[in-house]
Structure formats: structure tokens, C-alpha cells
Amino acid sequence: MSDEFVVICPYCGEAVEIYVEPDVKGSFVQDCEVCCSPWRVRVSGRGEDRSVDVGRADGSE
């Protein structure tokens, strides 16, 4: 099971690999490593079926 996910920044469009702790559920805010804009990271599922989605966290979503 991998805890690393590749996501696309909703601001700059770059593919970024992020690490999400195995016990994390729900959502949290993290900055893009490329453009430093804030993401809302949503973690759903568990185990092998876990998925990660990112969206803007600047109030424009």
C-alpha cells in the first residue's frame, strides 16, 4: 500500500507527489510545493481503496 499520491495543483497545473499518513481521514490544508498556493486535500476511503483529491483552499471554490 502506498501512502504517496500524485495530485495536480488547481492553481499552477503541476503534478506534485504528496505523502499522506496512513491514519489521516477527512481534509486538511497544504501548500503546493511549486507555487505555494493553498490546497484543500480530501482523503477518502481506507487501505488499498484510499484516494486523495485536491482543490483550491483560498475561498474561491
C-alpha positions in Angstrom: 0.0 0.0 0.0 1.4 3.4 -1.0 0.9 6.5 1.1 2.2 8.7 -1.7 -0.2 10.2 -4.2 0.3 12.3 -7.4 -2.0 15.3 -7.5 -2.4 18.1 -9.9 -2.3 21.6 -8.4 -5.5 23.5 -9.2 -3.5 26.8 -9.4 -0.3 26.1 -11.5 -1.3 22.7 -13.1 1.9 21.0 -12.0 1.9 17.3 -11.0 3.1 17.0 -7.4 3.7 13.9 -5.3 2.4 14.2 -1.7 2.7 11.9 1.3 -0.4 11.3 3.4 -0.1 9.5 6.7 -1.9 6.1 6.7 -4.3 7.1 9.5 -5.3 10.5 8.0 -9.0 10.9 7.1 -11.1 13.9 6.1 -9.5 17.0 4.9 -6.6 19.3 5.6 -4.8 22.3 4.1 -1.4 22.0 2.5 0.6 24.4 0.3 1.7 23.5 -3.3 5.5 22.8 -3.3 5.7 24.5 -6.7 3.6 27.7 -6.5 2.9 27.8 -2.7 -0.8 28.3 -3.1 -3.1 26.6 -0.5 -4.8 23.3 -1.3 -7.7 21.7 0.5 -6.6 18.0 0.5 -9.5 15.5 0.9 -8.7 11.9 1.8 -11.4 9.3 1.4 -11.6 5.5 1.6 -9.1 3.4 3.5 -6.5 0.8 3.0 -5.9 0.0 -0.7 -9.0 1.9 -1.7 -7.8 5.3 -0.3 -7.9 8.2 -2.7 -6.8 11.8 -2.4 -8.3 14.9 -4.2 -7.1 18.5 -4.0 -8.9 21.7 -4.6 -8.4 25.4 -4.0 -8.4 26.5 -0.4 -8.4 30.2 -0.9 -12.2 30.7 -0.6 -12.8 30.7 -4.3 -14.0 27.1 -4.5 
